[in-house]
Amino acid sequence: MLNKEEKELIKLVEKSDMQKHNKEATINIIKVNRIFVDKTIEALDLKPNHKDYSKPLEVQYLCSQCHHNLHNPLKEGWTYE
């Protein structure tokens, strides 16, 4: 699924004065990149994490163990950075 920034980028490309085949190629690159990113996240079993929920596009991906430790600290002094 495309995020907001990717959708806006596609709209800009569609409105540009690029030749049609260049527009289509650029849009396909954006979509293929999204598929690659999504498949990589899934394959590595990464978990999305928001430090600040008021900034929904600022997402960091953590491995399952780090994500778990972040929300369920086992050791005193464990921090997330």
N, C-alpha and C positions, 0 to 999 in steps of 0.2 A: 504494500500500500504506500502510495506516495505521501510524503509529508507536505506541510504547508509551503515550505520554501521551494520544494521541487515543483509543486503545482504552479506557484507563481513564476518560476523560471520557465516552465513550459508555456505559460501565457505570454511571457515576454518574447519567447522565440516565435510563437505563432503570429504575434503582431509585428515582428520585425520585417525588414525588407529583404531578408535572405531568400535565395531561390528555394522553391518548394522542396527539392530533393535534399538540400542542406538542412532545411527545417526538420524534415522527417528524420534525417540521420541524427541530428542533435537531440531530438525528443526521444528517439530510440536509445541513445546513449544514456540519457537520464533514467529511463525506465529499466534498462538492463543493469545499471549501477545499483538501483534500488533492489532489484531481485538478488544481485550478488551480495549486497550488504545484508539483506534479510536472511539469505541462506547461510551466510557465514555466522551470523549471530545464532541461528538455530543449530548449526553443526557444532559450534563451540559451547553450546548450552549457556550462553551469556544472559544475564538478567538485567533489564533496564532499571536504572535508579535515578531519581530526581533529588538533587540536593535542595532545590527550591521549587515547590509546586506552582509558584506564581510565574515560573519560566518553563512552560511545558516543552519547549523545543530543546532545552538544555538537558540532555540525557547522557548519562555515562553508563557504560555496560560493564558489569562485573561478573566474574565467574560465580558459580552457584555458592561456593564456600564463602567467598568474600561478601557476597550479598547477604548471606545468612548471618555472618559475623557482624555485619553492619547493623542489622536489625535485632540481633540477639547476642550482644557482646559476651564472650565467655571469659575473657581475661580483662582484669582491671587495667585501664590505661590504653586499651585497643582503640585506635582512632582511624578514621577514614580520610585519606588525603590522596 
